[in-house]
Amino acid sequence: MTRIETTFETLKAQSKKALIPYIMAGDPNPHTTVDLLHDLVKHGADMIEIGLPFSDPMADGPTVALAAERALAAGTSTRDALKMVAEFRKQDTQTPIILMGYLNPVEIIGYDNFVALCEQSGVDGVLMVDLPPAEAGSFTQHLTEHAMNEIFLLSPTTLPERRQQVLTHCGGYIYYVSLKGVTGSATLDTDDVATQVQAIKAETNLPVCVGFGIRDAASAKAIGAHADGIIVGSALVQNFAELDAADVNAVANAQQQIMVKMDELREALDSLSA
């Protein structure tokens, strides 16, 4: 059983919802990420998604795309991101870490080498946005053999054939994209999300977590009432926009604001089981 699966079992036993923050590795600078990961855990993260910087992040809106640009400008590579996970693991051996990114950097490293590096670093799950489930067979199997889950996206526009492929190959949890658009989009129809989540749950025993468009306590609570967890990225990452990455005080203040948001989200989710 993977750390992701164990965490969801524990949360279910406690009648709690998963809070899964997303940050970009190396944003706003490579020296910040590991401390940020530890702080996220202290402020209620059950698992963490880490973005791998990429120059053409097709699923991401401006906030996360600019975070990737900042990380790349600071020299952060996929290998650097994995080193950050390894550093985090020296103190935290429990919190699941999921890498979210795109195939091009992985193909440059090589699939087998990438999986080996993930295992050595302590990664628990991998979500490659542009890897179709129908073509992921050997990659999925390789991850499974090394106690890691491959996670896939489902969206309101996913066709039935692809939906079935996702439900067949996905591990850890289903990432349901709450709306038609990119990360950070504003329009969130909670009633429609609730309907879609219930439909997915009728087809799989995997936990269903919802991301894209969740930005505050109200949306977290509304979605958390139906999903097994929420994923929040843009509402956190935006705190690093337009600051001087070399300004220690500015970075510290931005991190503090992220933790204020984390506390808000954690409290909202916990109120569902109160």
Secondary structure, 3 states (H helix, E strand, C coil): CCHHHHHHHHHHHCCCCEEEEEEECCCCCCCCHHHHHHHHHHCCCCCEEEECCCCCCCCCCHHHHHHHHHHHHCCCCHHHHHHHHHHHHCCCCCCCEEEEECHHHHHHHCHHHHHHHHHHHCCCEEEECCCCHHHCHHHHHHHHHCCCEECCEECCCCCHHHHHHHHHHCCCCEEEECCCCCCCCCCCCHHHHHHHHHHHHCCCCCCEEEECCCCCHHHHHHHHCCCCEEEECHHHHHHHCCCCCCCHHHHHHHHHHHHHHHHHHHHHHHHHHC
